[in-house]
Amino acid sequence: MAEERKQTIVNEIRYWKKNRLLPKEYCDFLLALYTEGEGEETLENETVSKKNKRIPWNILMMTFTLFLLPLSFLVIYFTEMDMIMQTGLLSSFVALSIVYSRRLKKKSSDQFHIPLIISLLISLLLSVSLVHEQVPNNWSVYVVITIHCAIWAVIGRRLKLPYLLISSCIGIIVLLVIIVS
């Protein structure tokens, strides 16, 4: 059979498979028959190339998420923004990190830890700066830090993340040492 004719038949079978005009098993059989066993490899190569196209998006989002923490410090300590604008901007950073973390958790990715940690740290930074701005008392800041450590412990226990439990314990111990001394 002429190569051009085989290629036309193979393209037609792929079209049937893509649009589900025939069952997948039949299409796979016909592709294997007409391509002499090479049909599956080309389909696998197509799916691999689609996955490779998605990698830069994940890398871009993770890089952006990693830059949110230093950007938060810049917003709080090195800008002359009003406190309401800082709060809104940092709250959007926290929301973005949480949404990205949940998205990664749904996909069963092990990388969901990074946006989760960043969102917790930004929310701690936001809370401490807000309380310090409104009530310039150290005790109020200590209370906020204690509340955050408790939240970290609850999240760590619920999601079975030992690093959050350890961080909350270390935070409370350091806080007690600061208060006592």
Beta strands, then each sheet from edge to edge (+ up, - down):
end
